[in-house]
Amino acid sequence: MVRFADTHVFREQRFSIGSDRETGGYFLSTPVSGHMAAVEFEGYFSISAAEYRQFSVTPDSALRFLHDCRMGRHSDRRLE
């Protein structure tokens, strides 16, 4: 079974949101860079139901959160 199921994909902003089938919660995924910025991979971050609803209707409202995730500022919300 796939853990992360995308429900909305926002190509212009380079992120997606969806449901985490393991926890029943929601996630945002976005490309992030590794320690030396040589490798880019998909990072998954937990978001609340309210954030999920807001980001699905107004994707630009996620831009600050996206930037912070890409800069490593939300490691506490990182999903493994």
N, C-alpha and C positions, 0 to 999 in steps of 0.2 A: 504494500500500500504506500502511496505517495504521501509524505507528511504535509507538504505545503501545496495548497491548491489555490492558484491565482484566480481571482474573480474580476480584477480590473488591471489592465496593463496600460501604462501611460508612457508611450515611447518618447515623446518629446521631452519629458522631464526625467526619463530613464529610471523608472521605478514601477513596481507593481505592489498590489495589496491583495490579501486573501485570507483564507482560514487555515489555521494550524490544526490539522486533524488529530494530532497527538494530544494537545492540551485543550482543544475546543476554543482557543482564543484567536486572535487576529495577528497578522504580521505585515510588515512592509519589507520588500526586498529591493536592493539597489547594488550596483557594482561598487566595490570598495577595493582599495589598494592594500597590498601587503606591507610589511615593515619597511622595506626598501623601495616601495612604489614600483617595483619591477613587474609585479604580477597583479592582475585585476581579477577578482572573483566575486561571486554573488554573496552578499551579506544579508542575513535575515534578522529582523528586529521586531520585538513584540510591540504592538500598539493596542490601545484600549478600544472598546467598541465605539466610543464617541469619536476617537481619532479616525477609526475606520470609516465611519459614516461621513465625517467631514472631508477626508481625503478623497473619498469616492465621488462626492458631489463637486468639490473644489480642489482639484489636484494641486494647484499652485499654493494652497495653504500648507502643503507638506514640504515646501522648499527649504525652510529653515531646519526642520527636523532632518531632511535628507542631507543637507550640507553637514550638519553636526554628526550624523551617522558616518558619512564618508571621511570625516576628519577624526574618527575614533572617539567621539565624545559621548557615545551612548553604549559603551561596552556593557553596562549593567542591563541593557535591554536586548543584548545580542542572544540569538537563539543558535544552539549548536546543532 
